[in-house]
Amino acid sequence: MTTFEILAHTADTGFRITADSFEDLLAAAATGLAGIVMDCRNVQPLDSLEIAAQGDDRASLVVNFLNEVLFVLDGRRFAVSSAAVTASGPHGVAAALLGEPRNDTRHPPQLVVKAVTYHQLVVEKHDPGWIAEVYLDI
């Protein structure tokens, strides 16, 4: 089972994800981040963008992956409806982001996120799955 929860913070915002697998954790984090940046309720899965990230460990992999998602949301102006991890290893991940070109009328902006940070970052394997706490620079 995957869960996503917003975390309160005095200066930034964050979220906590639990998932059965590391791949599900990344996919939920990607769609959760999209939902923080914009209203994704009307996003249609009309197109797919491939992304990849690398990291020295699972924590840096999560941060680098989510910063790639953030670039897609803002830099490539692509609204994400869902994500699927297509390849995963201890130091790299590839994923397909499903969605459509971003339209501020259909996908209104909600919060400007500058970056995914290492501040108070938690990425841990728990029995039976994974948990991550991620904070965003806003």
Stockholm file with secondary structure:
# STOCKHOLM 1.0

chainA/1-138         MTTFEILAHTADTGFRITADSFEDLLAAAATGLAGIVMDCRNVQPLDSLEIAAQGDDRASLVVNFLNEVLFVLDGRRFAVSSAAVTASGPHGVAAALLGEPRNDTRHPPQLVVKAVTYHQLVVEKHDPGWIAEVYLDI
#=GR chainA/1-138 SS CCEEEEECCSSSEEEEEEESSHHHHHHHHHHHHHHHHBCCTTCCCCEEEEEEEECSSHHHHHHHHHHHHHHHHHTSCEEEEEEEEEEEETTEEEEEEEEEECCTTTSCBCCCCCEECCTTCEEEECSSSEEEEEEEEC
#=GC SS_cons         CCEEEEECCSSSEEEEEEESSHHHHHHHHHHHHHHHHBCCTTCCCCEEEEEEEECSSHHHHHHHHHHHHHHHHHTSCEEEEEEEEEEEETTEEEEEEEEEECCTTTSCBCCCCCEECCTTCEEEECSSSEEEEEEEEC
//
